[in-house]
Every structure is written in C-alpha cells, then in structure tokens.
Amino acid sequence: MRQLSGRVFTIGLITSWYASNIGVLLLNKYLLSNYGFKYPIFLTLCHMTACSLLSYAALAWLKIEPVQSLRSRRQLAKISVLGIVFCLSVVSGNISLRYLPVSFNQAIGATTPFFTAVLAYVMTFKKEAFLTYVTLIPVVAGVIIASGGEPSFNLFGFVMCVGATAARAFKTVLQGILLSSEGERFSSMNLLMYTAPVAVLFLLPAVFVMEENVIGITVALAREDVRILFYLIVNSALAYFVNLTNFLVTKHTSPLTLQVLGNAKGAVAVVISILIFRNPVSVTGMMGYSLTVMGVVLYSEAKKRSNVRQQDL
C-alpha cells in the first residue's frame, strides 16, 4: 500500500511538473502574442518577484529543505552574476515568444546541450568523449532544417531565442565554475532564493527605461479586463512552481529521469501549442524538430555512458 501511494505521489509530481512547465510557456505566449500584452521585461519582473517571495516562504516557513546561508561578499558577488545571467535568459526567452510560435521556440531550446558542451570547452577546457560531440550534429542540423521550413520564421525572434538558450547553458557552466567548491554549492531551491531577488533589482530599472509607464498601462488594462491580473498572478506563480516541481521530481526520482522527462516534455508542449494556437507547421519543420529531439536523446545516452566509464576508471 505504501509503495502504491509512493508511486501515485511520484506520478502526481511529474504531472505537476509537466503542467507548470507547459502552462507557463503557453500562458507566456498567449499574453505576449495573442492577448497583446507586449511587455516581456515586466512579465519577467513578475516572474522573478514571485520566485523571490515564494522560494523564501518555501524554505524559511514551510522548510522544504534547510536554508543555506551566504558565507562571504565574494560568494554574494558570484551569485549576483548568476542572477543576472538567469534574468537575461528568461527575458530573451519571453521576448522570443512574441515573435515565434511555441513549437519553433522549443526546437531552438532543445539545442541547450550543444551550447553547454561548447561553452564548457571554451571556458573550462572540459572535453567530452568524441561520440558525445558526434551526437550534437543532429541537434544543430535539426534546428537548421526546422528554421528553413518554419512558416512563421522571424529573424529577431530567432536571435532572441538562440540568445536565451545560450544564456541558460552559460548559467549552467558558470554555476559549475563559480560555486565549484564544496562549501559554496547550493541546492537549486536555495540558489533560486538568492538569484531571483538579484534579477528583480536588475529588472526594475530596465522596466522603467525600456517599458515606460507599463504599470499604468497594466492598471488601465485591468480596468477594462480584470482577467489580466488573474493571468499575471497565475503566470508568475507557475514560473515559481516550474522550479519547485523541478526540484521535487529530481529529489524523488533522479537527474537522469528528469532529463528523459524533459525531452518528452518539449514534444508534448509542441503538440499542445499547435492544437491551441493553431500556428502553421510544415513537414520540413517537424522533421527538423524530430531530428533535434533524437539528437538530444542520443546526447543524453552518450553522456551517461561516458560518465559510467569515468566512474569505472
């Protein structure tokens, strides 16, 4: 009975992770493109504010795990750098959703392993096994094919999405460099609690300069359609729950399981977005995206085998 309840709990966590990931992606797209709320920086500010408040509540009050304290100003500086990079990746991703359909956005986002491998080599001279690099060829080739066959291709949106993907990879590599010592490592939830407020401080002046009077515009929109407040609150909460469920799924399964589920999640998000937004797709575009996903799966398998060999040595 206990084993059954454990499985039900795990399935519930995975379902929640899928729902929050796909939900925030689709709601971002709806707000920025279909609804006409053309303020991606302010939307990101809402996300980061929710992550700051809810992550503190989860750790300090609900105690989902022990709070890790900062040990020095140097460590704070490192986390601030990570917070800014994290912020730039989210802003760029949200901007790209104004111009690109979710299906193409996910195809580009699937190339994260490519950028991670390249940046890890450039920044740390860390080499992967030859086979691991070979598997990155279909990852990149798939996006090139998908770009050529994308009916709604937009160059600015494409550049923003590639930038967001590269920034996510950069944050991963940078995190490994800056917080490499045992005493400096943070769990994902503790790291979010510290990086999100940094992102808020970074975004506040950007909002006032680049999206002038956005608060007044939002208030005016709310008077005409109060649902905008509901959308923003739900969207911001989902942005936090993406991180929370990501942490919980990893804790109750394994990082490898999360990676496999993540590959499938992208495909599910593509199908759902096409059904909801009915954006035009081409056979060439879907073939390209399928090739990229296949490359990511092969990359994950090659990486796993390489790690096993290193452990055996």
C-alpha positions in Angstrom: 0.0 0.0 0.0 2.8 2.4 0.9 4.6 1.5 -2.3 1.5 2.3 -4.3 0.9 5.6 -2.6 4.6 6.4 -3.3 4.1 5.8 -7.0 0.9 7.9 -7.0 2.8 10.7 -5.3 5.7 10.5 -7.9 3.2 10.4 -10.8 1.5 13.5 -9.3 4.8 15.3 -9.0 5.7 14.5 -12.6 2.2 15.6 -13.8 2.6 18.9 -11.8 6.0 19.5 -13.3 4.6 19.0 -16.8 1.6 21.1 -16.1 3.6 24.0 -14.7 6.3 23.9 -17.4 3.9 23.7 -20.3 1.4 26.0 -18.6 3.8 28.9 -18.1 5.1 28.5 -21.6 1.7 28.6 -23.2 0.5 31.4 -20.9 3.6 33.5 -21.8 2.8 33.0 -25.5 -0.8 33.9 -25.0 -0.1 37.1 -23.0 2.8 38.3 -25.2 1.4 37.4 -28.6 -2.3 36.6 -28.6 -3.5 38.9 -25.8 -1.3 41.7 -26.9 0.5 42.4 -23.6 3.7 43.4 -25.2 5.9 43.8 -22.1 8.3 40.8 -21.8 10.6 42.6 -19.3 7.8 43.5 -17.0 6.4 39.9 -17.3 9.8 38.6 -16.3 9.9 41.0 -13.4 6.6 39.5 -12.2 8.1 36.0 -12.5 11.2 36.9 -10.6 9.2 38.7 -7.8 7.1 35.6 -7.4 10.2 33.4 -7.3 11.8 35.6 -4.7 8.8 35.6 -2.3 7.6 32.0 -2.8 11.1 30.5 -2.6 11.7 32.3 0.7 8.3 31.1 2.0 9.0 27.5 1.0 12.4 27.4 2.6 12.0 29.7 5.7 8.4 28.9 6.6 7.5 25.5 5.0 11.0 24.2 5.4 11.0 22.0 2.3 14.8 21.8 2.8 17.4 23.5 5.1 18.2 27.2 4.3 21.8 27.6 3.2 23.3 30.9 4.2 25.7 33.1 2.3 29.3 33.0 3.7 31.0 35.9 2.2 30.7 39.0 0.0 32.6 37.2 -2.7 30.0 34.4 -2.7 27.3 37.0 -2.9 29.1 38.6 -5.9 29.2 35.2 -7.7 25.5 34.6 -7.1 24.7 38.1 -8.3 26.4 37.3 -11.6 24.4 34.1 -11.9 21.2 36.0 -11.1 21.9 38.5 -13.9 22.6 35.7 -16.5 19.5 33.8 -15.3 17.5 37.0 -15.7 18.8 37.7 -19.3 17.9 34.1 -20.3 14.3 34.5 -19.1 13.9 37.9 -20.7 15.3 36.8 -24.0 13.0 33.7 -23.9 10.0 35.8 -23.2 10.8 38.3 -26.0 11.2 35.4 -28.5 7.7 34.2 -27.7 6.3 37.5 -29.1 7.7 36.6 -32.5 7.9 32.8 -32.7 5.4 30.0 -32.3 6.0 27.8 -29.2 6.8 24.8 -31.5 9.8 26.6 -33.1 10.8 28.1 -29.7 11.0 24.6 -28.2 13.0 23.3 -31.2 15.6 26.0 -30.6 15.5 25.5 -26.8 16.4 21.8 -27.4 19.8 22.8 -28.5 20.9 23.7 -25.0 23.2 20.6 -24.7 25.1 22.0 -27.8 25.7 25.4 -26.2 26.6 23.7 -22.8 29.2 21.5 -24.4 30.8 24.3 -26.4 30.8 26.8 -23.6 32.2 24.2 -21.1 35.1 23.5 -23.5 35.8 27.3 -24.2 35.5 28.3 -20.5 37.0 25.3 -18.7 38.7 23.3 -21.4 36.5 20.4 -20.4 36.4 17.8 -23.2 33.6 15.3 -23.8 34.0 11.9 -25.4 34.2 12.0 -29.2 30.8 10.2 -29.6 29.2 12.8 -27.4 30.2 15.6 -29.8 29.0 13.5 -32.7 25.5 13.3 -31.2 25.4 17.1 -31.2 25.4 17.2 -35.1 21.7 16.1 -35.4 20.8 18.6 -32.6 22.1 21.5 -34.6 21.2 20.1 -38.0 17.6 19.7 -36.9 17.2 23.3 -35.9 18.8 24.4 -39.2 16.2 22.3 -41.1 13.4 23.5 -38.9 14.4 27.1 -39.5 14.3 26.6 -43.2 10.8 25.0 -43.0 9.3 27.3 -40.4 6.3 29.3 -41.9 6.4 31.9 -39.0 10.2 32.4 -39.0 11.2 35.8 -37.6 14.9 36.7 -37.5 14.7 38.9 -34.4 12.7 36.3 -32.5 15.2 33.6 -33.7 18.2 35.6 -32.4 16.4 36.2 -29.0 15.6 32.5 -28.6 19.1 31.4 -29.5 20.4 34.0 -27.0 18.1 32.7 -24.3 19.2 29.1 -25.0 22.9 30.1 -24.9 22.3 32.1 -21.7 20.8 29.1 -20.0 23.8 27.0 -21.0 26.2 29.8 -19.9 24.5 29.9 -16.4 24.9 26.1 -16.1 28.7 26.3 -16.9 29.2 29.4 -14.9 27.5 27.9 -11.9 29.9 25.0 -12.0 32.9 27.4 -12.1 31.7 30.0 -9.5 30.3 27.6 -7.0 32.6 24.7 -7.6 34.0 24.2 -4.0 32.0 22.0 -1.6 31.3 24.9 0.8 29.9 27.1 -1.9 27.4 24.7 -3.5 23.7 25.5 -3.2 20.7 23.4 -3.9 18.5 24.5 -6.8 15.9 26.0 -4.4 18.4 27.9 -2.3 20.1 29.2 -5.4 16.8 30.4 -6.7 16.0 32.2 -3.4 19.3 34.2 -3.8 19.4 34.7 -7.6 15.7 35.8 -8.0 16.0 39.0 -5.9 19.2 39.9 -7.8 17.1 39.5 -11.0 14.4 41.8 -9.6 16.9 44.5 -8.8 18.4 44.2 -12.3 15.0 44.3 -14.0 13.4 47.2 -12.1 15.4 50.0 -13.8 15.2 48.1 -17.2 11.4 48.1 -16.9 11.1 51.8 -16.2 13.6 52.7 -19.0 12.6 50.2 -21.7 8.9 49.7 -21.0 7.9 53.2 -19.8 4.6 53.5 -17.9 4.0 49.8 -18.0 2.4 49.7 -14.6 0.0 52.5 -15.5 -0.8 50.6 -18.8 -1.4 47.4 -16.8 -3.7 49.2 -14.4 -5.7 50.7 -17.3 -5.9 47.2 -18.9 -7.2 45.8 -15.6 -10.0 48.3 -15.5 -11.1 47.2 -19.0 -10.5 43.5 -18.4 -9.8 42.3 -14.9 -8.6 38.9 -16.2 -5.2 40.4 -17.0 -4.5 40.5 -13.2 -5.5 36.8 -13.0 -3.3 35.9 -15.9 -0.3 37.7 -14.5 -0.7 36.2 -11.0 -1.2 32.7 -12.3 1.6 33.1 -14.7 4.0 34.3 -12.0 3.0 31.5 -9.7 3.6 28.9 -12.4 7.0 30.4 -13.0 7.9 29.5 -9.4 6.3 26.1 -9.5 8.4 25.2 -12.5 11.4 25.4 -10.3 9.8 23.8 -7.3 8.4 20.8 -9.1 11.8 20.5 -11.0 13.5 20.2 -7.6 10.9 17.8 -6.2 10.9 15.5 -9.2 14.7 15.3 -9.1 14.6 14.6 -5.4 12.1 11.8 -5.6 13.4 10.3 -8.9 16.8 11.1 -10.3 18.5 13.7 -12.5 18.5 11.2 -15.4 14.8 10.7 -15.1 14.3 14.4 -15.2 16.4 14.6 -18.3 14.3 11.9 -20.1 11.1 13.6 -19.0 12.4 16.9 -20.2 13.0 15.5 -23.7 9.4 14.3 -23.8 8.0 17.5 -22.3 9.3 19.5 -25.2 7.4 17.3 -27.7 4.2 17.4 -25.6 4.5 21.3 -25.4 4.8 21.4 -29.2 1.7 19.3 -29.8 -0.4 21.2 -27.3 0.7 24.6 -28.6 -0.2 23.7 -32.2 -3.6 22.5 -31.1 -4.3 25.6 -29.0 -2.7 28.4 -31.2 -3.1 26.6 -34.5 0.1 28.1 -35.8 1.0 26.7 -39.3 3.6 24.0 -39.3 5.4 22.3 -42.2 6.6 18.8 -42.7 10.1 20.0 -43.0 9.8 21.9 -39.7 8.5 18.9 -37.9 11.2 16.7 -39.4 13.8 19.2 -38.2 12.4 19.3 -34.7 12.2 15.5 -34.6 15.9 15.3 -35.6 16.9 17.7 -32.9 15.0 15.7 -30.2 16.6 12.5 -31.5 20.0 14.2 -31.2 19.3 15.3 -27.6 18.2 11.7 -26.7 21.4 10.3 -28.2 23.5 13.0 -26.5 22.0 12.1 -23.1 22.7 8.4 -23.7 26.3 9.1 -24.8 26.9 11.4 -21.8 25.5 8.8 -19.4 27.8 6.1 -20.9 30.8 8.4 -20.7 30.1 9.2 -17.0 29.8 5.5 -16.3 33.2 4.8 -17.9 34.9 7.6 -16.0 33.5 6.2 -12.7 34.8 2.7 -13.6 38.2 4.2 -14.2 
